[in-house]
Amino acid sequence: MFANTYPYNGVVYPITDMALTCKVKDLSLITPMDDVAGFRFIPIHDLDTDMFGMASARKVLEKYKKTYSETFKSHQYGKGHY
């Protein structure tokens, strides 16, 4: 978890940014709804931390990329998984 602030309407709110991962068995069930126009999958090594507006979100991604890379290097997973 990463501490952050969110200024809105003249008030600065303290927030905590989190990221979760999961395994999905059937990607065909993913349906954009509400305020989401679409989705796409980007290989982790192609994610650019500069694409994220908040510094704490960039830190989450940087930590995840490092952890993910180290995890897969230390296991039997082959190339193409990260």
Secondary structure, 3 states (H helix, E strand, C coil): CEEEEEEECCEEEEEEECCCCCCCCCHHHCCCCCCCCCCCCCCHHHCCHHHCCCHHHHHHHHHHHHHHHHHHHCCCCCCCCC
